[in-house]
Amino acid sequence: MSGSSAPEKRRLQKHDGMGGKPFSPEELEQLARLKAMRDEDIDLSDIPELTEEQWATAFRPGLSRPIKLPVTIRLDADVVAWFKDHADGKPYQTEINRVLRQYVAKAEKKRA
């Protein structure tokens, strides 16, 4: 399937396209029913609209990776200890980066 294929010409796949388990016959039947519906006939009332903040921080994993720069930074020992304790099995530097990225996104939102 190429990105330029007309949606009505796309065929339903027997797997989820993400390397997961195959769709069940019931799931394939439900997908076929959805495919046959017009967009305006699909009930989206139980799906909340995304907020501007959600769109601002949205990303698609695997499509692009930010360039990582090695840095030397002096941090208070108790701050480093806290991040090490709260990193949930990930490198604590990754958690520091996540928190900084979140802070930058909020600061940029305030500036806008």
N, C-alpha and C positions, 0 to 999 in steps of 0.2 A: 504494500500500500504506500503510495507516495502522498506527500502533503497536498498535491494538486488534484488528487482524485476527488470526484464529486462524491459527497457523502452517501447519496443513494446507490452508488455503484460499489461501495465498500461491502465486503462480505464479512459476516460474523466469524470470528476466529474461534477455534475450539479450546483455546487457552487464553489466559488473561493478558498476554502480551508483555508481562513483566517477569517472566520466568517462574511464575507460580504454578499452582495446580490447575488442571483443566477445569473448565466450567462444567457444572452438572447439566443434565438435560433440562431441568427446570429453569436454571439460570439462562441457558441458551434460548429457551422459549420466551422468557421474560425480556431478554435483549431483543429478540425478533419483534415482539409486540411493541416495544419502545421505538425500535427503528421504523416501524410502520406508522407511528403517530406523527402528527404535525407538531412542531415545537410549541406552538401556542396551546396545544391540547394537553401538554404534560403538566401535571400538578406539581408546582414548586413551593407550595405554601408551607411545607415543613422544612424548607431549606432557607436559613437566614441569609440575608445579603451580607457580603463581606464589607468590613469597615475600611476606611482609608488607611488606618494603621496596619490592618492585616495585609492590604495590598502593598504598603510601603516596605514591609519586612518579608514579603513572600519571595520564595526562591524555589527553583526546581533542582533538587539534588542531582548531582552527576553531570549537569550540563556545563557548568563552569565552576571553577574553583578560584577563590581569591589567591593572589600571590602572597605567600608567606615570607616575611622578612625576619631574619634572626636579629634580635635586639638584646641589649643588656640594659636592665632596669633594676634599680634598687627599690625594694618594697619592704614595708615593715614585716618583721618576722611573724607577728600574729596574723597578718593578712595572708601571707603565704601559707601558714599552717591551716587557716580556715579553708582556703581553696583546696589544699591537699585533702582535707577531711571531707569536703563536699563535692569532690569531683566524680563521684559515682563510677569508679573504675576507669575513667578516662584520665589522660594526662592532665594535671592541674593547670598547665598552661593553656590547654584547650578551653577549660572553664573560664579562666581569666579573659581569654579572647572573646568568648561568648558574651560575658557580662559587659565588656567594653563595647562590643558591637551593638548590643541592646541599648547601651547608654548613648552611643553616637546616633542611632536611629531615632531615639526620643528627642535628642538635642536638635537634630535636623528637622524633625516634625515641628518643634517649637519655632524654629527659624522661618519656616515656610509660611 
